[in-house]
Amino acid sequence: MIAISQIGVPLMVLAVAVQWWSKADRYHVRHACLSAGLSFLLGLAINQAILLFVHRIRPYDAGVTHLLIAPSADWSFPSDHATASMAIVAAFAMQALQRRTLVLFAAALLICWSRLHIGVHYAGDVVGGAVTGLAAALAVRLSYRENSRLDVFATKIL
């Protein structure tokens, strides 16, 4: 669980990046990759804004859990890992890429569970992070349209 918590999100990002060279439905998958990246970044930016107002101590500081890794310096709510992983999943789900979404969703659930298991988050932190990720993906979906001039330019790269 420690390894999953530490390398899970980078592996999901790598999995998205590798899909750039997909042969099947290339430009649609590339649009999904760009949407996932934008959702990831927007979700983490939203988290930083939330952290300005919500100062929830971590469960190990409250004596609720035993910490299995080095302590974190920031507040507990919301979980950045949950936000990042669920933003990626939601972006792919909103592009109707079912098989890719299922694989990414399984990875995201494992990452979220690992954050609870190693004692760095409450369940509410993970749920809050997942909601932030979903909101970010929805915002990207509404503002970054497939086949727009920007999308056509970006998906033709490489």
TAWO-V479815 format. One record per residue. N is the residue number from 1. RES is the residue in one letter. SS is DSSP state (a for helix, b for strand, c for the rest). NEAR is the number of other ideal C-beta (glycine too) atoms within 8 Angstrom. D_LAST is the distance of its C-alpha to the last C-alpha in Angstrom with 1 decimal. Layout:
# TAWO-V479815
N&RES&SS&NEAR&D_LAST  N&RES&SS&NEAR&D_LAST
This chain:
# TAWO-V479815
1&M&c&9&35.9  2&I&a&9&35.5  3&A&a&6&32.4  4&I&a&10&30.9  5&S&a&14&31.7  6&Q&a&7&30.1  7&I&a&7&26.9  8&G&a&14&26.5  9&V&a&10&24.3  10&P&a&7&22.0  11&L&a&9&21.6  12&M&a&15&20.9  13&V&a&10&18.1  14&L&a&8&16.7  15&A&a&11&17.2  16&V&a&12&15.3  17&A&a&8&12.3  18&V&a&7&12.4  19&Q&a&11&12.5  20&W&a&9&8.9  21&W&a&6&8.6  22&S&c&9&11.8  23&K&c&4&12.8  24&A&c&5&15.6  25&D&c&6&15.3  26&R&a&9&11.5  27&Y&a&8&11.4  28&H&a&10&14.7  29&V&a&14&13.7  30&R&a&12&10.7  31&H&a&12&13.4  32&A&a&14&15.7  33&C&a&12&13.6  34&L&a&12&13.5  35&S&a&15&17.1  36&A&a&14&18.0  37&G&a&9&16.8  38&L&a&11&18.7  39&S&a&17&21.6  40&F&a&14&21.8  41&L&a&8&22.0  42&L&a&12&24.4  43&G&a&17&26.5  44&L&a&11&27.0  45&A&a&8&27.9  46&I&a&12&30.4  47&N&a&13&31.8  48&Q&a&8&32.5  49&A&a&8&34.4  50&I&a&12&36.4  51&L&a&11&37.3  52&L&c&5&39.0  53&F&c&6&41.5  54&V&c&8&41.7  55&H&c&6&43.1  56&R&c&9&43.6  57&I&c&8&44.6  58&R&c&12&43.1  59&P&c&12&45.1  60&Y&c&12&46.0  61&D&c&7&47.4  62&A&c&7&49.6  63&G&c&4&50.8  64&V&c&6&49.3  65&T&c&7&47.0  66&H&c&5&46.8  67&L&c&9&43.7  68&L&c&8&41.9  69&I&c&9&39.5  70&A&c&3&39.8  71&P&c&8&40.7  72&S&c&6&38.3  73&A&c&3&39.1  74&D&c&4&38.0  75&W&c&9&39.6  76&S&c&11&39.2  77&F&c&12&38.3  78&P&c&13&35.6  79&S&c&15&33.7  80&D&a&9&30.2  81&H&a&14&29.3  82&A&a&21&30.3  83&T&a&18&28.6  84&A&a&14&25.2  85&S&a&17&25.4  86&M&a&16&26.9  87&A&a&18&24.4  88&I&a&17&21.6  89&V&a&13&23.9  90&A&a&14&25.0  91&A&a&17&21.5  92&F&a&13&20.7  93&A&a&11&24.3  94&M&c&10&24.0  95&Q&c&11&21.2  96&A&c&5&23.6  97&L&c&11&21.6  98&Q&a&6&24.9  99&R&a&6&24.3  100&R&a&11&21.5  101&T&a&11&23.8  102&L&a&8&26.8  103&V&a&9&25.2  104&L&a&15&24.0  105&F&a&10&27.4  106&A&a&8&29.2  107&A&a&13&27.4  108&A&a&14&28.1  109&L&a&8&31.7  110&L&a&10&32.1  111&I&a&16&30.7  112&C&a&16&33.1  113&W&a&9&36.0  114&S&a&14&35.4  115&R&a&15&35.8  116&L&a&11&39.2  117&H&a&9&40.2  118&I&c&12&39.8  119&G&c&10&41.8  120&V&c&13&39.5  121&H&c&12&39.5  122&Y&c&11&41.8  123&A&a&7&40.8  124&G&a&7&40.8  125&D&a&15&38.2  126&V&a&14&35.8  127&V&a&9&36.6  128&G&a&13&36.2  129&G&a&17&32.8  130&A&a&13&31.7  131&V&a&9&33.1  132&T&a&16&31.2  133&G&a&19&27.9  134&L&a&11&28.7  135&A&a&10&29.7  136&A&a&16&26.5  137&A&a&18&24.5  138&L&a&10&26.8  139&A&a&10&26.5  140&V&a&13&22.7  141&R&a&10&23.2  142&L&a&5&25.7  143&S&a&6&23.8  144&Y&c&10&20.1  145&R&c&6&20.2  146&E&c&7&17.8  147&N&c&5&17.0  148&S&c&8&18.1  149&R&a&5&16.8  150&L&a&7&15.1  151&D&a&13&13.6  152&V&a&9&12.4  153&F&a&8&10.7  154&A&a&9&9.2  155&T&a&11&8.2  156&K&c&6&6.3  157&I&c&5&3.8  158&L&c&3&0.0
